[in-house]
């Protein structure tokens, strides 16, 4: 379920709030191959299902940066900020990939809005996110994301 806020003042009130979890999405071989084509990273562990089946994970795995890139579409399911002119990814404070995402796995995001700080013309939010793998004991990614919203 998405939380919708209208404007920066309402966004500020969410500081410290748990944003919940997104819906599950499947990480398909097609998605992995498309990411490989976009980035030029065609390492066999991602794009060669036959060879990857014999590798350390028993199947192809998603690129860590593919998993990370899915943060944005998953995050937009959780928080909808309206009444602003611009939304910008500002960066990351930390990222870790504790466990691989095997092809066919489903992932989702659990997120917490840890802080909202004023910046010239807007606010910067810090979000602690965990990208979970359905049925796994370890997350695929743990991250702290920074975004800016301008009035």
N, C-alpha and C positions, 0 to 999 in steps of 0.2 A: 504494500500500500504506500503510495507516494504522499509525502508531506508537501503541501504547497504554501509558500509564503509570498506576500506581495510587498516588495521593497526591502530596503536595507534594514529598516528598523525592526521589521518582523523577523528577518534573518538573524539579527543580533540576539533576539530573545531565545533562539534555539541553541545558543552556545552551551555545551555540556550535554546535549541531548543525544540519546540513542536514536538513530535513524531507521533501525530495523534491518531487514534482509530483503534482497531482491528476489525475483523469480529465478529459477534454475535455467541455465542455457547450456546446450550441448556443444562441446568442442569437437567438431567433425574433422575428418581428414581434409575435406574440401577447404574448410576455414584455415587449417594449418598450411595447406599448399598455397592458398591465396596470400597468406601472410609471408610465406617464404618467397613468393614471386615479388611481392611489394618491397621486401627488404634485401633480397639477394642472398638470404641465409637458407641454403638448401642442404644443410647438414643431414646426413642419412637418418639420424635418430628421429628426425621430424618428418622426412618426406619419402622414405623408402620403407613401406610397410613390411616387406619380406625380410629385409636385413634387420630392421628395428625389432621384429618379432624374436630375433636371435640375440638381441642386445640386452643391456642390463635391466631394462624395464619391461621386456616381453611384448612391447607394442610401441608404435610411434608415440612421441610425446609432443605436446605443444611447446613452442618457444616460450621461454620465460617472459619475454617482452610482448608476446601475443597475449598471454595471460594478463600482464600489466595493462595492456592497451584496452582490454575489456572492462577495466575499472570504470571508464566514462559511461558507456551505455548502461552498465549495471547501476552506477551511481545516479544517473538521471531517472531511474525508476524510483529512487528513494526520496529525492529532494528536487522540487520544481520551484525555482526562484523566478518569480514574475516581477514586472515593474522595474526592471533594470535595463540598461542599454547594451551592456557588454558583459560577457562571461569569458574568463580567460583561465586556462590551466597555467599556474605560475611555477609549479615544480613539485619536487618530492624531497622530503627530508630523509627518508630511509625507505629501502625496499629489500625484502628478503624473499627467497623462493624455497621454502622448507620441503616441498614435495612436488613431484612432477604431476602434470595433467595428461593422463593417457588419452589417446584418441577415443572418442565415444563417451568420455566422462562428462558429467554435468557439473557446472560451477555456479556459485552465487556469491554475492557480496553482502557482508555484514559490516555496518559502518556506524561510527559515532562522530558527531560534530564536536570536536574538542575545544575549539576556540574560534571567535570572530573578532578580528582586530581592525581598527580603522586604518586606512591608507589614503593618500590623497585621491579624492574623487570617488571613494568607495570603501569596500571592506575586503579583507583577506580572511578566508576560512581555512582552518586546519581540520582535516578529516583523517581519523584512524580507520583503516579498512583492512578487512580480512577476506580474502577470496578463498572460499571453502570448496572442497571437492566432495560431492555427494558420496557418503559411505566411507570416507577416508578419515584417519585419525589426525593427520597433519594438514594444515592449510596449504594451498598452492602458492599463495602470496600473502605477505603481511606488509602493509605500507602506510606511510603518512603522506597525504597529498595536500598541496596548497593550491587554492583557486582564488581568483579575484572577481568581484562583482562590482560594476560601476553604475552609478545612478544616471 
